[in-house]
């Protein structure tokens, strides 16, 4: 997308469901981020595009734009691509910007705490189908366990990755505040911070039992991202209108694969993105992978030789990821994108990197950026 660039990123703190952000509705979480982006950009956008998985509907993009004070003329719309929603919203916004020359604030938001109860024929259900009848539609925990078996990723390797995520998140604490929006509403909310990273060890993780009760299951609560609340967004603007630091979108893909093993889909998405950009993984200075499950991340890294045994390439998730911070589904792709942007700016002009996520239903999304000062 040669005519679109990202110019700023913000996110809320990330907190576990029913904890510090539980009293915020999803449009309020999103509005906090949007208002800060408007301050960074210097004005309100022409439109808002937001991803979300479990909210009440009613056009989150428009609701959040109005709540952020952008006025009646600012349009808004939403997208549901499950846990790829935040990244897919930015991808679609970039197409809109390239086609129309407008500026769009894009990202995602999820309030698992306030998500409504959904039902079919009066019977409540926990999640919507990821695939229709006739296709595999595993629960994501079941899919992660199956992926670990197929790729022979042991429980010990998963736990080692989880320890790494928490350790790096704690070590980068002072960086994370620079990415975080102040919560609006009251003094108590303004002091909300990320509540996920812990000082974990392999010994402490061994105490957890597998989540599903099947023989040889390896995925545990310690190697799974917590369900969380949060929002994140970016400014997507015409490249020709940016006269300061910005992140140029080099390539962007959304690909489909086997719904039975969605954790493998980011491999194809990333291969296609690298091919479109004419680049190789060795050309990437920064790599951000959405960490829904440790097994899913390792399964993505191995084909690119980014994980060998317990060793993980230092370019990967150097500030930790969702296993430590939490996984607000519709926001997670935008959170990872924002972290990518901040890490690239630290690497300096010309630095390149990618972010990718696995998506329920068997899809993968990848975006490659280049930082220019």
N, C-alpha and C positions, 0 to 999 in steps of 0.2 A: 504494500500500500504506500506508494511513493509520496502521496499528497497528505498523509495524516501523521501526526506526531502527538506524543504524550508530554504534558508540560508540568504536571504536579500530581501528587498522590497523597491521600489521607486515609486513615482508618480510625475506628473507635477502638477502645480496649476490647479484648476478647475475654469473655467470662463464661463460666459453665452455666448451663441451663438452670434456671431457678435461683441464680445467685445475683450478683451486683447489678446487672442490667435487666433483670427480670421485669421491672416496672416500666420498661420502654417498649412501645409498640414498634413494629418493624419500620414504619414510615418515619418514626421519630429517630431511630438509630440512623437511618439513611440520611435524614435531613441534617443531622449533626455534621456528617461528612460533607454533604453538599455545600453547606454554609461555609465551611472552612475552605473548600475548593474555590468558592467564589471569591473569598478573600485573597487566596493565592493568585487566582487568574485576574482579579481586579474588577470583575463584573459577573453578572449572572449569565448562564449559558443560554443557547437557543433551545436546548432540549435536554432531557434527562432519560437515560436508559439504564434500568436496573434489573439484575437477576435475583430470583427468589424461588424457593422450593415449596415452602409449607405455609405461607402467609394467607391472609384472608381474601386475597384478590382485590378487586376494585381499582386496578391500575396503580401499582406501587410507584412507578416513575412519576406519574402526574401528582399523586398524593404527596410524595416526598418533595417534589419541586415546589408545590404550594406551601408545604410546611416549612421549607427552607427560606421562604420569602422571595421567591423568584418572580412572583406576579402571575397574572392570568394568561399572559401571552406565551409563557414558557410551556412547551408541550412536554409530555412524558409518556413513556410506555415501558413494558416489562417483558421478561423472557424467562422461561423455565427450561434449563438444561441440567437439572439436578445439581450435583455439586460442581459442575462446570459452568454454572449460570453466570457467576461474576466475571469470568474470563470471556465467555461467549458474548456477554453484553458489550464488553469493550471491543471485541472483534467486530460485532455488528455496528457499533457506533463508529468505528473507523471507516467502514464502508459508507455509512451515511455522510460522514464528514468529507470523504473523498469525492462523493457524488454531488454534494450540495454546497460545500464551502462553509457550512455552519460549525458551531462549536457545541459539543455534546459532553456532559458529565456522565460518566458510565461506571458501573461497578456492580456491587451486589450487597444484599442485606438479608439477615436471617434472625428472627426472634423465635427460637425454639420454645422459649418460655411462654410466649403468648400465641403460638400457633393454634388455630381452631381445631377442634375434634372433627374429623371427617368420617363420613359413613357412606355405605352403599346399601340401598334397600333397608335403611334403618340400623344396619350393623356397622359399628365403628371399625376403622382399620388404622394401622400405624403408618403405613406408607402407601402411596399410589403405585400402581404397577410400573415397572421400568420397561416392560415389553408386553405385547398382547398375548392372548392365548395362542398356543402353537409354537412359542419361542421360550427358551430358558429365561426364567425371571428369578434368579436367586436373591435372597437377602444379601446385603453387602458383606456381612460377617461370614456367611456361608461361602460367598464368592472369594473372599480373601483367604479363607482356610483351604478351599479347593486350589486356589492359585499357588499357595505355599506347597501343597502336595505335588502339583504338576511340575513346578519349577525346583522342587527339592530344597526349599528354603527352610532351614531348621528353626525351631523355637528359639534356640540360643542366638542365632543371627538376628532374628527379629528383636529380641531383647537388647542385644548390643546396639542395634540401630536406635531403639527407643531411648536408651541411656544417652547416646550421642545427641539426640534431638534436645532433650532436656538440658544437658550440660551446655550446649552451644547457646540455647535460648537464655539461660541464666547469665552466661558470660557476655552476651550482647545486650544486656538490659539497658544500658545507657543509650544505645542506638535506638531501641524500640520507642523510647519516648518521643524522639524526633518525628516518628511516623504517625503518632497517635493524636487524634483530635481530642480536645477537651469536650467532655459531655455537657450538654446543655440541661437546664432545668432547675438545679439547686446545688448548694455547696457540697452536699454529700455525694451527689452524682459526679461533680467535677473532679472528685478525688479517686474515681474508679480507675483501676489499673489492671493489666493482664493478671489473671489469677491462676494460670496453668502450670508454668514450669516448676519442677520439683527436683530435689537432689536425690536422684534415683541411683541404684546400683543394680548390677545383675542379680545379686543375692536377694534384694527386695522384690524384684520382678518374678523370681522363681516361686514366690508365695501365691501368685494368682493362678486360679484354675482357668482352663479354656472356657470361652464364652458359650460355645455350643457343645452339647453332650454327645459327641461322636468319637469313635476310636481314632486315635492319632491326631486329634485336633490340636492346633498349635497357637491359634490367635487368642490372646488374652486381653483383658481391659488395659494392661500395661503397654501393649503394642498396638493399641487402637486409639485414634483421636477422640477426645471427649466431645459430646454434643454441646454446642455453645451458642451464645448470642454475639452478634457483632455486625459491622458494616465496613465497607471499604470502597473507594472510588478513585478515579483518575480524570484529569481533563484531557479530552481528545479534541485537538484543534487542527485546522489546516496548517500544513508544514510552512507555507509561505507567510503565515501570520505570526510565527514564533521567532522572536529576535533575541531570545535568551537561551539558557540551558533547556534542552529537550531530549526526548528519547524517540528516535525514529523507528517506526515499525518496519522491520525488514521482511518479515514473513509471518503468516498466521494461517493455521489450519484447524479444521474440525473434521475428524474422520470417524468412520463407523467400523465396528468389528463384532466379534462374537459376544452376544449378551451374557453368555455363561461365564466368561472370564474378562470382565471389563478392565481389570488391572493391567492387561496387556495392550489395550488400545492406545495409550500414549506413545508406545514405541513407534507404531505406524505414523501417528500424527507428527512426531518429532522427526522421523526420517523424511517425511514429505516436506516439512518446514525447512529442514536443512537443505534438501535438494532444491527447493524453490529459491532459497537464498544463495545457493552456490557455495555453501559453507559446510564444514565438518564439525563434529563435536569438539575436536581439538581447538577450533577457532573460538569457542565460547570461553569467556572469562568468568562468567557467573551462571549457575544452574539452580533453579528453584523448582522443586517438585511438591505438589500438594500431597501432604502426608495423611491420607485417610487411615492407612494401615502400614505398618513397617514392611510386611510382606509385599504389598503392592509397590512400595518405593524400590525395594531391592530388585523386584522382578523387572522394573523399568530400567534400573541402572545397569544390570548385568549385560544386556545385549550391546551396550555402548562401552563396556569395560570400565565403568565408573565404580563398580563394587567387586572386590575380589576377597573372598573370605570375609573377615571382619573389617577389612580396610575399605573406607569410603573416600572417593575423590574429594579433596578439600574444597573444591568449587561448589559442591552440592550442599544447599541449605546450610550455609555457614553460620546462620543465626538461629538454627533450629527451625522447627516447622509446626504443623498442626498437631502432631503427637504431643508436643510440649504445650503449645498455646491453646489448642482447641480447634474445632471444626464447625464454624457456623456455615452450614452447607452452601447456601446461595452466595455467600461472601468470600468463601475460601479462595477461589480462583483470582479474585481481585486483590485479596490480601497478599497472595504469593507474587502477583504482578507488581504490587507496590514495593514489596521487599526487594524484588529484582531491580526495580528502578533505583532505589536507594543504594543498593550494593554497587550498581554500575556507576553511579555518580561518584562513589568513593574510589572506584577503580580508575576513573579519569576519562577524559575525552577519547573517543574511539573504542571504548570498551563495549563488548558485545555479550549478550547472554540470552537465555531462554527460560521460560516457565512452561510447565505442562501439568495436566491433571487428567486422572481417570474419571469416567462418568458412568453412572449407573445406566444400564441398557446397552453397554458395549461401545461407548464412544470415547474418543480422546481429543483433547484440545492442546495446542502448542502455539506460543507466540515468541518471536525472536526480536529483540530490540538492540539498537546501537545508541550509545549516549554521546551527545554533542553539546559542548559548552559554548 
